[in-house]
């Protein structure tokens, strides 16, 4: 068995280059009809993974894009707000 506890399966490529992904694997990965998959060549085989619908972004790419009114916050203000938020989340765990 594979590390994901799904027994090995065999499938066959059609004359049109199509294959059927066995149902237990589709179910386990929540892949339904219409799911777009990336096909990546990994040398001795192929890797299938769901296509990311939005490109990955970095904080530097989006920082400052939202409007802000009021004075700029200091590093100390931001640290205090983060600490208060963390304390609030931990209090809610009881």
C-alpha positions in Angstrom: 0.0 0.0 0.0 1.1 3.6 -0.6 1.7 6.0 2.2 -1.8 7.4 1.7 -3.4 4.0 2.4 -4.8 3.6 -1.1 -4.1 0.2 -2.8 -2.2 0.4 -6.1 -4.4 0.7 -9.2 -3.8 0.2 -12.9 -5.3 2.3 -15.6 -4.8 2.3 -19.4 -4.3 5.2 -21.8 -6.9 5.5 -24.5 -6.1 6.1 -28.2 -6.9 9.8 -27.5 -4.3 10.0 -24.7 -6.9 9.9 -21.9 -6.6 8.0 -18.7 -9.1 7.4 -15.9 -7.9 8.2 -12.4 -9.3 5.5 -10.1 -12.3 6.6 -8.0 -10.6 6.1 -4.5 -7.9 8.5 -5.5 -10.3 11.1 -6.9 -12.4 10.8 -3.8 -9.4 11.1 -1.4 -8.1 14.2 -3.2 -11.6 15.7 -3.6 -11.2 15.9 -7.4 -14.5 16.1 -9.2 -15.5 16.5 -12.8 -14.0 19.8 -14.2 -11.1 19.9 -11.7 -8.1 21.3 -13.6 -4.9 19.5 -13.0 -1.3 20.5 -13.7 0.7 17.7 -15.3 4.4 17.9 -14.3 7.2 15.7 -15.7 9.3 14.3 -12.9 11.7 12.3 -14.9 10.5 8.7 -14.5 6.8 9.6 -14.3 4.2 12.4 -14.1 2.9 14.3 -11.1 -0.7 15.5 -11.1 -1.8 18.3 -8.8 -4.7 20.7 -8.8 -4.1 23.9 -10.7 -3.8 26.9 -8.5 -6.5 29.3 -9.5 -4.7 32.4 -8.3 -1.0 33.1 -8.9 1.2 33.1 -5.7 1.9 36.6 -4.5 4.5 38.0 -2.1 3.8 40.6 0.6 6.0 43.0 -1.2 3.7 42.8 -4.2 0.6 43.8 -2.4 1.7 45.8 0.6 0.3 49.3 0.6 -2.4 48.5 -2.0 -5.3 48.9 0.5 -6.4 52.4 1.5 -5.7 53.5 5.0 -7.0 56.5 6.8 -5.4 57.9 9.9 -1.9 58.2 11.2 0.7 55.5 10.4 1.1 52.9 13.1 4.4 52.4 14.8 6.2 49.1 15.1 5.2 49.2 18.8 1.5 49.7 18.0 1.6 46.8 15.6 3.3 44.5 18.1 0.8 45.4 20.8 -2.2 44.8 18.5 -0.7 41.4 17.5 -0.1 40.4 21.1 -3.7 41.4 22.0 -5.1 39.4 19.2 -3.0 36.3 20.2 -4.2 36.6 23.8 -7.8 36.9 22.7 -7.5 33.8 20.5 -6.0 31.8 23.4 -8.7 32.9 25.8 -11.4 31.6 23.4 -9.9 28.1 23.5 -11.2 27.4 27.0 
